[in-house]
């Protein structure tokens, strides 16, 4: 196999809400990609919000180790000296391209008022193909043109990042594709109400639009013959934009889909259940492409899973949230069985980003979620997968709590976490002001 092309497709706020992950939603094209490649069942993000998670994918580092600890358009950015996936592929002679959505900035100094969502070329891309609105059908149009162009001139390998708006809120525009509310499957951590069902039905419409676009791209990849020398990655940034998911350290907030198709390692229907984090993606795809891995990454390559059955990579990963559309600082650790969380400020028991807060399902749970949080949380994921019982004061779990608390503290100290110096300055979304004045916020 000559130097492989790399395509990374990343959707927005999708978690693992796909048919191939057992959810009741139609995703035949993504399911087919999963069947041909490897579906990773225990792949998580270290930050349950957009820019910080995407920055971790792009740099192989935890958010506070690369600088992107809040939303890019609210003034946070990757430190200028940090390398990125496209930069490393550039060094290796690849043409690097970005089509559609990106929510990462690097070394930016623009005023917050300018709302810079992406640094595009500065991130390491040779080409940036802007798509107005970043909706999946139009993004797919541009990706198809790109692949047809490359099939005619494939002398230089390419790294292509394709970003979709879907499945970000709002969902109203997907009503024409929505499922019947009576046919949706309500997630176990949400109340089964007409509002929740309506919300999920429209979300299903968004997922179906995304899936169809990905199917068109994969069809063109095969039609042009590029499939035989192209590694395809599909992933997302964090959990779905529903209560108790996006913006939280709950499993539904940290869980992310990852599917990788490698033309040299086709084992139909293969899955991998090793604990992984999205900081591991950068070193993995570099290794798969035969490119040297920078030495100072937080992530670990899991490329050996393609050729080995027993390829355990990590026992744990750390998770963090500092700024989203409000300040809600948390740090934590997730092992195979346990999750420990430390809250650094008073706040709601369950934080909801504004889009989830204002959603149909969010309106159903505000009273329950907007009670004071606890300083520390500990969950036994084996016994309590929905994380409903905080065990931090349970004597039987005392040693686990001490061990995980110390690991988080040591990690923060060794990495000079800014939270150790007190509250981290930043700017929240002005859209919260109306909710606060109306008494609807915590």
C-alpha positions as a Markdown table, in Angstrom:
| # | Residue | x | y | z |
|---|---|---|---|---|
| 1 | Unk | 0.0 | 0.0 | 0.0 |
| 2 | Unk | 1.5 | 3.4 | -1.0 |
| 3 | Unk | 1.2 | 6.3 | 1.4 |
| 4 | Unk | -2.5 | 6.2 | 2.2 |
| 5 | Unk | -4.9 | 9.1 | 1.9 |
| 6 | Unk | -6.7 | 10.0 | 5.1 |
| 7 | Unk | -10.3 | 11.2 | 5.3 |
| 8 | Unk | -11.6 | 12.3 | 8.7 |
| 9 | Unk | -15.3 | 13.1 | 8.9 |
| 10 | Unk | -16.5 | 14.7 | 12.0 |
| 11 | Unk | -20.1 | 15.5 | 12.9 |
| 12 | Unk | -21.4 | 17.8 | 15.6 |
| 13 | Unk | -23.0 | 16.7 | 19.0 |
| 14 | Unk | -23.7 | 13.1 | 17.8 |
| 15 | Unk | -22.3 | 11.0 | 20.7 |
| 16 | Unk | -23.0 | 7.4 | 19.7 |
| 17 | Unk | -26.5 | 8.1 | 18.7 |
| 18 | Unk | -26.3 | 5.9 | 15.6 |
| 19 | Unk | -27.9 | 2.6 | 14.5 |
| 20 | Unk | -24.7 | 0.7 | 14.7 |
| 21 | Unk | -24.3 | 1.6 | 18.3 |
| 22 | Unk | -27.7 | 0.2 | 19.1 |
| 23 | Unk | -29.9 | 3.3 | 18.9 |
| 24 | Unk | -33.3 | 3.4 | 17.2 |
| 25 | Unk | -32.4 | 5.6 | 14.3 |
| 26 | Unk | -31.8 | 4.9 | 10.6 |
| 27 | Unk | -28.1 | 5.2 | 9.7 |
| 28 | Unk | -27.5 | 2.6 | 7.0 |
| 29 | Unk | -24.5 | 4.2 | 5.4 |
| 30 | Unk | -22.6 | 4.8 | 8.7 |
| 31 | Unk | -23.6 | 1.3 | 9.7 |
| 32 | Unk | -22.1 | -0.1 | 6.5 |
| 33 | Unk | -18.9 | 1.7 | 7.1 |
| 34 | Unk | -18.8 | 0.3 | 10.7 |
| 35 | Unk | -19.4 | -3.2 | 9.3 |
| 36 | Unk | -16.5 | -2.9 | 6.8 |
| 37 | Unk | -14.1 | -1.2 | 9.4 |
| 38 | Unk | -13.7 | -1.3 | 13.1 |
| 39 | Unk | -16.3 | 0.2 | 15.5 |
| 40 | Unk | -14.9 | 1.4 | 18.7 |
| 41 | Unk | -17.3 | 0.9 | 21.6 |
| 42 | Unk | -15.4 | 2.6 | 24.5 |
| 43 | Unk | -14.1 | 5.8 | 22.8 |
| 44 | Unk | -14.6 | 9.0 | 24.7 |
| 45 | Unk | -13.8 | 12.7 | 24.6 |
| 46 | Unk | -12.0 | 14.4 | 27.5 |
| 47 | Unk | -14.2 | 17.5 | 27.3 |
| 48 | Unk | -18.0 | 17.3 | 26.7 |
| 49 | Unk | -18.2 | 20.6 | 24.7 |
| 50 | Unk | -17.3 | 21.5 | 21.1 |
| 51 | Unk | -14.0 | 23.5 | 20.8 |
| 52 | Unk | -12.1 | 21.8 | 23.7 |
| 53 | Unk | -12.9 | 18.3 | 22.4 |
| 54 | Unk | -12.1 | 19.2 | 18.8 |
| 55 | Unk | -8.9 | 20.8 | 19.9 |
| 56 | Unk | -7.9 | 17.6 | 21.7 |
| 57 | Unk | -8.6 | 15.6 | 18.5 |
| 58 | Unk | -6.5 | 18.1 | 16.5 |
| 59 | Unk | -3.5 | 18.2 | 18.9 |
| 60 | Unk | -3.5 | 14.9 | 20.8 |
| 61 | Unk | -3.5 | 16.9 | 24.0 |
| 62 | Unk | -5.9 | 17.6 | 26.8 |
| 63 | Unk | -7.6 | 21.0 | 26.5 |
| 64 | Unk | -5.6 | 22.8 | 29.2 |
| 65 | Unk | -2.4 | 21.3 | 27.7 |
| 66 | Unk | -3.1 | 22.9 | 24.3 |
| 67 | Unk | -4.9 | 26.0 | 25.5 |
| 68 | Unk | -8.3 | 25.6 | 24.0 |
| 69 | Unk | -10.3 | 25.4 | 27.3 |
| 70 | Unk | -13.5 | 27.1 | 26.1 |
| 71 | Unk | -15.3 | 27.9 | 22.9 |
| 72 | Unk | -13.2 | 29.3 | 20.0 |
| 73 | Unk | -15.7 | 32.0 | 19.2 |
| 74 | Unk | -15.7 | 33.2 | 22.8 |
| 75 | Unk | -11.9 | 33.9 | 22.8 |
| 76 | Unk | -10.2 | 30.6 | 23.6 |
| 77 | Unk | -7.6 | 29.1 | 21.2 |
| 78 | Unk | -4.8 | 26.5 | 20.9 |
| 79 | Unk | -1.5 | 27.9 | 21.9 |
| 80 | Unk | 0.5 | 29.0 | 18.8 |
| 81 | Unk | 3.4 | 26.7 | 19.3 |
| 82 | Unk | 1.3 | 23.5 | 19.5 |
| 83 | Unk | 1.4 | 21.2 | 16.5 |
| 84 | Unk | -1.8 | 19.7 | 14.9 |
| 85 | Unk | -2.7 | 16.7 | 12.8 |
| 86 | Unk | -2.8 | 18.7 | 9.5 |
| 87 | Unk | 0.6 | 20.3 | 10.3 |
| 88 | Unk | 2.2 | 16.9 | 10.8 |
| 89 | Unk | 0.7 | 15.7 | 7.5 |
| 90 | Unk | 2.0 | 18.8 | 5.8 |
| 91 | Unk | 5.5 | 18.0 | 7.0 |
| 92 | Unk | 5.2 | 14.5 | 5.6 |
| 93 | Unk | 4.3 | 15.9 | 2.1 |
| 94 | Unk | 0.6 | 15.5 | 2.2 |
| 95 | Unk | -1.9 | 18.1 | 0.8 |
| 96 | Unk | -4.1 | 19.0 | 3.7 |
| 97 | Unk | -7.7 | 20.3 | 3.2 |
| 98 | Unk | -10.6 | 21.3 | 5.3 |
| 99 | Unk | -14.2 | 21.2 | 3.9 |
| 100 | Unk | -17.0 | 22.6 | 6.0 |
| 101 | Unk | -17.2 | 23.1 | 9.7 |
| 102 | Unk | -14.3 | 23.7 | 12.1 |
| 103 | Unk | -14.6 | 25.2 | 15.6 |
| 104 | Unk | -10.9 | 25.5 | 16.5 |
| 105 | Unk | -8.6 | 28.5 | 16.5 |
| 106 | Unk | -4.9 | 28.7 | 17.1 |
| 107 | Unk | -2.8 | 31.6 | 18.3 |
| 108 | Unk | -5.7 | 34.0 | 17.7 |
| 109 | Unk | -5.7 | 37.5 | 19.1 |
| 110 | Unk | -8.9 | 38.8 | 17.6 |
| 111 | Unk | -11.4 | 40.6 | 19.9 |
| 112 | Unk | -14.2 | 38.3 | 21.1 |
| 113 | Unk | -16.7 | 40.5 | 19.4 |
| 114 | Unk | -15.4 | 39.3 | 16.0 |
| 115 | Unk | -16.5 | 35.7 | 16.9 |
| 116 | Unk | -13.8 | 33.8 | 15.1 |
| 117 | Unk | -14.9 | 30.2 | 14.8 |
| 118 | Unk | -11.9 | 28.7 | 12.9 |
| 119 | Unk | -8.3 | 29.5 | 12.0 |
| 120 | Unk | -8.6 | 27.4 | 8.9 |
| 121 | Unk | -5.2 | 27.8 | 7.2 |
| 122 | Unk | -3.3 | 28.5 | 10.4 |
| 123 | Unk | -4.4 | 25.2 | 11.7 |
| 124 | Unk | -2.3 | 23.5 | 9.1 |
| 125 | Unk | -4.6 | 23.3 | 6.1 |
| 126 | Unk | -3.3 | 24.0 | 2.6 |
| 127 | Unk | -6.9 | 24.4 | 1.3 |
| 128 | Unk | -10.1 | 25.5 | 3.0 |
| 129 | Unk | -13.3 | 25.0 | 1.2 |
| 130 | Unk | -16.0 | 27.1 | 2.9 |
| 131 | Unk | -19.6 | 25.9 | 2.9 |
| 132 | Unk | -22.2 | 28.3 | 4.0 |
| 133 | Unk | -24.1 | 26.9 | 6.9 |
| 134 | Unk | -22.0 | 23.7 | 6.9 |
| 135 | Unk | -25.1 | 21.6 | 6.4 |
| 136 | Unk | -24.3 | 18.0 | 5.4 |
| 137 | Unk | -25.8 | 17.9 | 1.9 |
| 138 | Unk | -23.8 | 21.0 | 0.8 |
| 139 | Unk | -20.7 | 19.7 | 2.5 |
| 140 | Unk | -21.1 | 16.4 | 0.7 |
| 141 | Unk | -21.3 | 18.3 | -2.6 |
| 142 | Unk | -17.9 | 19.9 | -2.0 |
| 143 | Unk | -16.4 | 16.7 | -0.7 |
| 144 | Unk | -17.6 | 14.8 | -3.8 |
| 145 | Unk | -16.0 | 17.5 | -6.1 |
| 146 | Unk | -12.8 | 17.2 | -4.2 |
| 147 | Unk | -12.6 | 13.4 | -4.5 |
| 148 | Unk | -13.4 | 13.5 | -8.2 |
| 149 | Unk | -10.6 | 16.0 | -8.6 |
| 150 | Unk | -8.2 | 13.8 | -6.7 |
| 151 | Unk | -9.1 | 10.7 | -8.6 |
| 152 | Unk | -7.9 | 12.4 | -11.8 |
| 153 | Unk | -4.6 | 13.6 | -10.2 |
| 154 | Unk | -3.5 | 11.4 | -7.3 |
| 155 | Unk | 0.2 | 12.0 | -7.4 |
| 156 | Unk | 0.2 | 13.5 | -3.9 |
| 157 | Unk | -1.5 | 11.9 | -0.9 |
| 158 | Unk | -4.1 | 14.0 | 0.8 |
| 159 | Unk | -5.4 | 14.5 | 4.3 |
| 160 | Unk | -9.0 | 15.7 | 4.2 |
| 161 | Unk | -11.1 | 16.9 | 7.2 |
| 162 | Unk | -14.8 | 17.1 | 6.5 |
| 163 | Unk | -16.9 | 18.9 | 9.1 |
| 164 | Unk | -20.7 | 18.8 | 9.3 |
| 165 | Unk | -23.1 | 21.0 | 11.2 |
| 166 | Unk | -25.4 | 18.0 | 11.9 |
| 167 | Unk | -26.4 | 16.9 | 14.5 |
| 168 | Unk | -26.2 | 20.3 | 16.3 |
| 169 | Unk | -29.3 | 22.1 | 17.4 |
| 170 | Unk | -31.7 | 23.6 | 16.5 |
| 171 | Unk | -33.7 | 20.6 | 15.1 |
| 172 | Unk | -36.7 | 22.4 | 13.6 |
| 173 | Unk | -35.3 | 22.4 | 10.1 |
| 174 | Unk | -35.2 | 18.6 | 10.2 |
| 175 | Unk | -38.9 | 18.2 | 10.8 |
| 176 | Unk | -39.4 | 16.9 | 7.2 |
| 177 | Unk | -37.1 | 14.0 | 8.0 |
| 178 | Unk | -38.3 | 13.4 | 11.6 |
| 179 | Unk | -39.5 | 10.0 | 12.8 |
| 180 | Unk | -43.0 | 9.6 | 14.3 |
| 181 | Unk | -43.0 | 10.5 | 17.9 |
| 182 | Unk | -44.7 | 7.2 | 18.8 |
| 183 | Unk | -41.9 | 5.3 | 17.2 |
| 184 | Unk | -38.8 | 6.9 | 18.9 |
| 185 | Unk | -37.0 | 5.1 | 21.6 |
| 186 | Unk | -36.7 | 7.4 | 24.7 |
| 187 | Unk | -33.2 | 7.4 | 26.2 |
| 188 | Unk | -33.1 | 5.9 | 29.7 |
| 189 | Unk | -31.8 | 9.0 | 31.3 |
| 190 | Unk | -34.6 | 11.2 | 29.9 |
| 191 | Unk | -38.2 | 11.5 | 31.0 |
| 192 | Unk | -40.7 | 9.9 | 28.5 |
| 193 | Unk | -42.9 | 12.9 | 27.7 |
| 194 | Unk | -44.4 | 14.3 | 24.5 |
| 195 | Unk | -41.8 | 17.0 | 24.5 |
| 196 | Unk | -38.9 | 14.6 | 24.8 |
| 197 | Unk | -40.3 | 12.4 | 22.1 |
| 198 | Unk | -40.8 | 15.4 | 19.8 |
| 199 | Unk | -37.2 | 16.5 | 20.5 |
| 200 | Unk | -35.8 | 13.0 | 19.7 |
| 201 | Unk | -37.9 | 12.6 | 16.6 |
| 202 | Unk | -36.4 | 15.8 | 15.1 |
| 203 | Unk | -32.9 | 14.7 | 16.2 |
| 204 | Unk | -33.5 | 11.5 | 14.3 |
| 205 | Unk | -34.2 | 13.6 | 11.2 |
| 206 | Unk | -30.9 | 15.4 | 11.6 |
| 207 | Unk | -29.0 | 12.1 | 12.0 |
| 208 | Unk | -30.7 | 10.7 | 8.8 |
| 209 | Unk | -29.6 | 13.8 | 6.8 |
| 210 | Unk | -26.0 | 13.4 | 8.1 |
| 211 | Unk | -26.0 | 9.7 | 7.2 |
| 212 | Unk | -27.3 | 10.3 | 3.7 |
| 213 | Unk | -24.5 | 12.8 | 3.1 |
| 214 | Unk | -21.8 | 10.5 | 4.4 |
| 215 | Unk | -23.2 | 7.7 | 2.2 |
| 216 | Unk | -22.8 | 9.9 | -0.9 |
| 217 | Unk | -19.2 | 10.7 | 0.0 |
| 218 | Unk | -18.4 | 7.0 | 0.6 |
| 219 | Unk | -20.1 | 6.1 | -2.7 |
| 220 | Unk | -17.9 | 8.6 | -4.6 |
| 221 | Unk | -14.8 | 7.3 | -2.8 |
| 222 | Unk | -15.6 | 3.8 | -4.1 |
| 223 | Unk | -16.7 | 5.0 | -7.5 |
| 224 | Unk | -13.4 | 7.0 | -8.1 |
| 225 | Unk | -11.2 | 4.0 | -7.0 |
| 226 | Unk | -9.7 | 6.0 | -4.1 |
| 227 | Unk | -11.2 | 3.7 | -1.6 |
| 228 | Unk | -8.4 | 1.1 | -2.1 |
| 229 | Unk | -5.8 | 3.6 | -0.8 |
| 230 | Unk | -7.7 | 5.7 | 1.7 |
| 231 | Unk | -8.2 | 5.3 | 5.4 |
| 232 | Unk | -11.6 | 6.6 | 6.4 |
| 233 | Unk | -12.3 | 7.9 | 10.0 |
| 234 | Unk | -15.8 | 8.9 | 11.2 |
| 235 | Unk | -16.1 | 10.5 | 14.6 |
| 236 | Unk | -17.8 | 13.3 | 16.6 |
| 237 | Unk | -16.8 | 15.8 | 19.2 |
| 238 | Unk | -18.9 | 14.8 | 22.3 |
| 239 | Unk | -22.3 | 13.6 | 23.4 |
| 240 | Unk | -25.7 | 14.6 | 22.1 |
| 241 | Unk | -27.2 | 18.1 | 22.9 |
| 242 | Unk | -29.7 | 16.8 | 25.3 |
| 243 | Unk | -30.0 | 17.1 | 29.1 |
| 244 | Unk | -27.6 | 15.0 | 31.1 |
| 245 | Unk | -25.4 | 14.6 | 28.0 |
| 246 | Unk | -23.5 | 17.4 | 26.3 |
| 247 | Unk | -21.7 | 19.6 | 28.9 |
| 248 | Unk | -21.6 | 16.9 | 31.5 |
| 249 | Unk | -19.2 | 14.2 | 32.6 |
| 250 | Unk | -22.0 | 11.6 | 32.5 |
| 251 | Unk | -21.4 | 8.8 | 30.0 |
| 252 | Unk | -23.8 | 10.3 | 27.6 |
| 253 | Unk | -21.7 | 13.5 | 27.6 |
| 254 | Unk | -18.3 | 12.0 | 27.2 |
| 255 | Unk | -19.2 | 9.1 | 24.8 |
| 256 | Unk | -18.3 | 9.5 | 21.2 |
| 257 | Unk | -18.5 | 7.4 | 18.1 |
| 258 | Unk | -15.4 | 6.2 | 16.3 |
| 259 | Unk | -15.3 | 4.1 | 13.1 |
| 260 | Unk | -12.2 | 3.5 | 11.1 |
| 261 | Unk | -12.0 | 1.8 | 7.8 |
| 262 | Unk | -8.5 | 0.7 | 6.6 |
| 263 | Unk | -8.4 | -1.0 | 3.2 |
| 264 | Unk | -5.6 | -3.3 | 4.3 |
| 265 | Unk | -7.3 | -4.5 | 7.5 |
| 266 | Unk | -10.9 | -5.4 | 6.4 |
| 267 | Unk | -12.4 | -7.7 | 9.1 |
| 268 | Unk | -16.1 | -7.3 | 8.6 |
| 269 | Unk | -18.1 | -6.6 | 11.7 |
| 270 | Unk | -15.1 | -6.1 | 14.0 |
| 271 | Unk | -15.6 | -4.1 | 17.2 |
| 272 | Unk | -13.1 | -2.9 | 19.8 |
| 273 | Unk | -14.1 | -2.4 | 23.5 |
| 274 | Unk | -10.8 | -1.0 | 24.8 |
| 275 | Unk | -11.0 | 2.2 | 26.8 |
| 276 | Unk | -9.8 | 5.0 | 24.5 |
| 277 | Unk | -9.9 | 8.8 | 24.4 |
| 278 | Unk | -10.0 | 11.2 | 21.5 |
| 279 | Unk | -6.5 | 12.5 | 22.4 |
| 280 | Unk | -5.4 | 9.0 | 21.0 |
| 281 | Unk | -6.6 | 9.7 | 17.5 |
| 282 | Unk | -3.8 | 11.9 | 16.4 |
| 283 | Unk | -0.9 | 9.5 | 17.1 |
| 284 | Unk | -3.0 | 6.6 | 15.7 |
| 285 | Unk | -3.7 | 8.0 | 12.3 |
| 286 | Unk | -0.1 | 9.3 | 12.1 |
| 287 | Unk | 1.2 | 5.8 | 12.8 |
| 288 | Unk | -1.3 | 4.2 | 10.3 |
| 289 | Unk | 0.1 | 6.6 | 7.7 |
| 290 | Unk | 3.7 | 5.8 | 8.6 |
| 291 | Unk | 4.4 | 9.3 | 9.9 |
| 292 | Unk | 6.5 | 9.9 | 13.0 |
| 293 | Unk | 4.5 | 10.7 | 16.2 |
| 294 | Unk | 5.5 | 13.9 | 18.1 |
| 295 | Unk | 7.0 | 12.9 | 21.5 |
| 296 | Unk | 5.1 | 15.3 | 23.7 |
| 297 | Unk | 1.5 | 14.2 | 23.1 |
| 298 | Unk | -1.0 | 13.1 | 25.9 |
| 299 | Unk | -2.5 | 10.6 | 23.5 |
| 300 | Unk | -1.3 | 7.1 | 22.8 |
| 301 | Unk | -1.5 | 5.3 | 19.4 |
| 302 | Unk | -3.9 | 2.4 | 19.2 |
| 303 | Unk | -2.9 | 1.5 | 15.7 |
| 304 | Unk | -2.0 | -2.0 | 16.8 |
| 305 | Unk | -5.7 | -2.9 | 17.2 |
| 306 | Unk | -5.8 | -3.4 | 13.5 |
| 307 | Unk | -3.3 | -6.3 | 13.7 |
| 308 | Unk | -3.6 | -7.6 | 17.3 |
| 309 | Unk | -6.6 | -8.9 | 19.2 |
| 310 | Unk | -5.2 | -8.0 | 22.6 |
| 311 | Unk | -4.0 | -4.4 | 22.4 |
| 312 | Unk | -5.0 | -2.6 | 25.6 |
| 313 | Unk | -3.8 | 1.0 | 25.4 |
| 314 | Unk | -4.9 | 2.7 | 28.6 |
| 315 | Unk | -6.5 | 2.1 | 32.0 |
| 316 | Unk | -8.0 | 5.6 | 32.4 |
| 317 | Unk | -8.3 | 9.0 | 30.9 |
| 318 | Unk | -8.9 | 12.4 | 32.5 |
| 319 | Unk | -11.8 | 14.7 | 31.7 |
| 320 | Unk | -12.2 | 18.5 | 32.1 |
| 321 | Unk | -14.6 | 21.3 | 31.6 |
| 322 | Unk | -13.7 | 24.9 | 32.3 |
| 323 | Unk | -15.8 | 27.3 | 30.1 |
| 324 | Unk | -18.6 | 26.5 | 27.8 |
| 325 | Unk | -21.4 | 29.1 | 27.3 |
| 326 | Unk | -21.0 | 29.6 | 31.1 |
| 327 | Unk | -18.3 | 29.0 | 33.6 |
| 328 | Unk | -18.6 | 25.5 | 35.0 |
| 329 | Unk | -15.2 | 24.2 | 36.1 |
| 330 | Unk | -14.9 | 20.5 | 36.6 |
| 331 | Unk | -12.1 | 17.9 | 36.5 |
| 332 | Unk | -12.3 | 14.2 | 36.7 |
| 333 | Unk | -11.1 | 10.7 | 35.8 |
| 334 | Unk | -12.7 | 7.8 | 34.1 |
| 335 | Unk | -11.4 | 4.2 | 34.5 |
| 336 | Unk | -12.8 | 1.0 | 33.2 |
| 337 | Unk | -15.2 | 0.8 | 36.1 |
| 338 | Unk | -15.2 | 4.1 | 38.0 |
| 339 | Unk | -15.7 | 7.8 | 37.5 |
| 340 | Unk | -14.6 | 10.5 | 39.9 |
| 341 | Unk | -15.6 | 14.1 | 39.4 |
| 342 | Unk | -14.5 | 17.3 | 41.3 |
| 343 | Unk | -16.6 | 20.4 | 41.0 |
| 344 | Unk | -14.7 | 23.7 | 41.6 |
| 345 | Unk | -17.6 | 26.1 | 41.8 |
| 346 | Unk | -21.1 | 26.1 | 43.1 |
| 347 | Unk | -23.6 | 25.4 | 40.3 |
| 348 | Unk | -26.4 | 23.1 | 39.2 |
| 349 | Unk | -26.3 | 19.4 | 40.0 |
| 350 | Unk | -26.6 | 18.9 | 36.2 |
| 351 | Unk | -25.2 | 21.6 | 34.0 |
| 352 | Unk | -27.1 | 22.2 | 30.7 |
| 353 | Unk | -25.6 | 24.3 | 27.9 |
| 354 | Unk | -28.0 | 26.9 | 26.7 |
| 355 | Unk | -29.2 | 24.9 | 23.7 |
| 356 | Unk | -30.1 | 21.9 | 25.9 |
| 357 | Unk | -31.6 | 24.2 | 28.5 |
| 358 | Unk | -33.9 | 25.8 | 26.0 |
| 359 | Unk | -34.8 | 22.6 | 24.2 |
| 360 | Unk | -38.1 | 20.7 | 24.5 |
| 361 | Unk | -36.5 | 18.0 | 26.6 |
| 362 | Unk | -34.5 | 20.6 | 28.7 |
| 363 | Unk | -37.7 | 22.3 | 29.8 |
| 364 | Unk | -38.8 | 19.0 | 31.3 |
| 365 | Unk | -35.9 | 18.6 | 33.7 |
| 366 | Unk | -34.9 | 22.0 | 34.9 |
| 367 | Unk | -36.6 | 21.7 | 38.3 |
| 368 | Unk | -34.8 | 18.4 | 38.9 |
| 369 | Unk | -31.4 | 19.5 | 37.6 |
| 370 | Unk | -31.2 | 23.0 | 39.0 |
| 371 | Unk | -30.4 | 22.1 | 42.6 |
| 372 | Unk | -27.0 | 22.6 | 44.2 |
| 373 | Unk | -24.2 | 20.4 | 43.0 |
| 374 | Unk | -21.8 | 18.4 | 45.3 |
| 375 | Unk | -18.1 | 19.1 | 45.7 |
| 376 | Unk | -17.2 | 15.6 | 44.6 |
| 377 | Unk | -18.8 | 12.7 | 42.8 |
| 378 | Unk | -18.0 | 9.0 | 42.5 |
| 379 | Unk | -19.8 | 6.4 | 40.4 |
| 380 | Unk | -19.5 | 2.7 | 40.0 |
| 381 | Unk | -20.3 | 2.4 | 36.3 |
| 382 | Unk | -20.6 | -1.4 | 36.6 |
| 383 | Unk | -23.3 | -1.3 | 39.2 |
| 384 | Unk | -24.8 | 2.1 | 38.3 |
| 385 | Unk | -24.4 | 2.8 | 34.5 |
| 386 | Unk | -26.7 | 5.8 | 34.6 |
| 387 | Unk | -24.6 | 7.4 | 37.4 |
| 388 | Unk | -27.6 | 8.1 | 39.7 |
| 389 | Unk | -26.0 | 7.2 | 43.0 |
| 390 | Unk | -23.1 | 9.3 | 44.2 |
| 391 | Unk | -20.8 | 7.1 | 46.3 |
| 392 | Unk | -18.3 | 9.7 | 47.5 |
| 393 | Unk | -19.4 | 9.3 | 51.1 |
| 394 | Unk | -19.8 | 5.5 | 51.0 |
| 395 | Unk | -17.3 | 3.9 | 53.3 |
| 396 | Unk | -17.0 | 0.8 | 51.0 |
| 397 | Unk | -15.6 | 3.0 | 48.3 |
| 398 | Unk | -13.3 | 5.1 | 50.4 |
| 399 | Unk | -10.1 | 3.8 | 49.0 |
| 400 | Unk | -11.3 | 4.2 | 45.4 |
| 401 | Unk | -12.2 | 7.8 | 46.1 |
| 402 | Unk | -8.9 | 8.5 | 47.7 |
| 403 | Unk | -7.0 | 6.9 | 44.8 |
| 404 | Unk | -8.9 | 8.7 | 42.1 |
| 405 | Unk | -8.9 | 12.1 | 43.9 |
| 406 | Unk | -5.1 | 11.9 | 44.2 |
| 407 | Unk | -4.7 | 11.0 | 40.6 |
| 408 | Unk | -6.7 | 14.0 | 39.5 |
| 409 | Unk | -4.8 | 16.3 | 41.8 |
| 410 | Unk | -1.4 | 15.0 | 40.7 |
| 411 | Unk | -2.4 | 15.3 | 37.0 |
| 412 | Unk | -3.5 | 18.9 | 37.5 |
| 413 | Unk | -0.2 | 19.7 | 39.3 |
| 414 | Unk | 2.0 | 18.0 | 36.8 |
| 415 | Unk | 0.3 | 19.8 | 33.9 |
| 416 | Unk | 0.0 | 23.2 | 35.5 |
| 417 | Unk | -3.7 | 23.2 | 35.3 |
| 418 | Unk | -4.9 | 26.9 | 35.4 |
| 419 | Unk | -7.7 | 26.0 | 37.9 |
| 420 | Unk | -5.0 | 25.5 | 40.5 |
| 421 | Unk | -4.6 | 29.3 | 40.5 |
| 422 | Unk | -8.3 | 30.0 | 41.1 |
| 423 | Unk | -11.2 | 31.0 | 38.8 |
| 424 | Unk | -10.2 | 31.1 | 35.1 |
| 425 | Unk | -11.3 | 34.3 | 33.4 |
| 426 | Unk | -13.5 | 34.1 | 30.3 |
| 427 | Unk | -16.7 | 35.3 | 28.6 |
| 428 | Unk | -20.0 | 33.5 | 28.6 |
| 429 | Unk | -22.8 | 33.7 | 26.1 |
| 430 | Unk | -24.9 | 36.8 | 26.4 |
| 431 | Unk | -27.9 | 34.7 | 25.4 |
| 432 | Unk | -28.1 | 33.4 | 29.0 |
| 433 | Unk | -29.0 | 36.9 | 30.2 |
| 434 | Unk | -32.7 | 36.6 | 29.2 |
| 435 | Unk | -33.0 | 33.2 | 30.9 |
| 436 | Unk | -31.4 | 34.5 | 34.1 |
| 437 | Unk | -33.7 | 37.6 | 34.2 |
| 438 | Unk | -36.7 | 35.3 | 33.7 |
| 439 | Unk | -35.6 | 33.1 | 36.5 |
| 440 | Unk | -35.3 | 30.0 | 34.3 |
| 441 | Unk | -31.5 | 29.5 | 35.0 |
| 442 | Unk | -29.8 | 28.0 | 38.0 |
